[in-house]
Amino acid sequence: MATVVQGARTTGAGISSSRLKVSMGDLYKLEDTMGALYVTANLIGRGKAANYEVRWHTSELRPKSTTLSVSAATADGTITVATGDTALINVGDLLNLKGLETLLVTAVTSNTASVTRSWGADTAVTAATGSVVTIIAPHYAENATLQNARSVTEVSAYNYTAIFRHNLEISETLRAIGDAGGTYHGPDLETQREDMLLTHKRDINLACLFSEIGSSGTRRSIMGLKEFIDGGTSRTDSTSALTFAAFMQASETMTRYNQKAMVGVISRRFATVVSQWAITTSSPVQVENGASMFGLQVMNVTTPHGKFKLLIDDALTDNSTWTKYGFFIATDKKGGPKWKYLRDTVMLKNRQANDQDGIEEEVLTEGTVEWGNANYHFYFDNVQVAA
């Protein structure tokens, strides 16, 4: 007999539960050996996007060094710095040339700075093009006016949201047999749902790693981490024999701007190399194995430059090129990645046609990653052996 509801048809009465869409916003928590980058982006900063184009701004403090574009003779009272770097230098600044001589800036015109050579005890030196000039600090005379104000222009970055959809389809006969405990052991629908959700998570994770940004009409793809790092400054290392010493040298660059704590999304080959450090080196390295997070194997590596939580992601295992990769990302909110969803992950039931003797369901996510600052991330792309 039909169930009759008096009054308004509401969310609490009159709607069959089988018609409701099921929220799967915690998709990243599904235990799996793949999905490290997607998991990390959700853990660092998960939030709502306002548009299919997600924009963010990054900024850094003023650089503290520049290079000479022409040689500076010992008796010369001027230096010529790299074109475009004049704004870094101001009257009253003390500079250090090659770590050997201190200069006082007395005037700045175009890309030329007039200086008092050998300010202090160190004698003047000859410096060729490419010599590094470090900006120490402004030094004011008594009752002096302020220098010209200097600030850094923020850099705008963006990423598109992409629509990820996966579906399953089974006949009503198959479902009936499964529900009755007949030919098949257990309900096939539940098994297919689990497989669909894991496939959905894995595909999003691969897009986070290797997709390239693009659009055609209303079809959009996201910018993956590799493309984002490649588009910034040089933050890659192609050392094939990754000794602990080589990793330490790279970590000087990796941790330069972030808060000295990074997550590494690594292949099993990379993990093997790291494990060998603890066996073959007497260097001050701590390698801890055996922990897990959302089904991912975790290795903790502590170095003088910072702490690295390495997540072994099998997404990097099946491809002969990707298995040489290790991606390192900042974990602080300023420069780290954040997952932004325009539509959070939902499972939509009853997607089959009205006259179809079967069941179709889908899981849908529309989202992207806000990558933060390219200078906060780093990757190795050719790791094969430890020594």
Buried (B, 14 or more C-beta within 10 A) or exposed (E): EEEEEEEEEEEEEEEEEEEEEEEBEEBBBBEBBBBBBBBBBBBBBBEEBEEBBBEBEBEEEEEEEBEBBBBBEEEBBBBBBBEEBBEBBBBBBBBBBBEEBBBBBBEBEEBBBBBEBBBEEEEBBBBEEEBEBBBEEBEEEEEEEEEEEEEEEEEEBBBBBBBBEBBBEBEEEBBEBBEEEEEBEEBBBEBBBEEBBBBBBBBBBBBBBBBEBEEEEEEBBBBBBBBBBBEBEEBBBEBEEBBBEBBBBBBEBBBEBBBBBBBBBBBBBBBBBBBBBBEEBEBEBEBEBEEEBBBBBBBBBEBEBBBBBBBBBBBBBEEEEBBBBBBBBBBBEEBBBBBBBBBBBBBBBEBBEEEEEEBBBBBBBBBBBBBBBBBBBBBBBBBBEBE
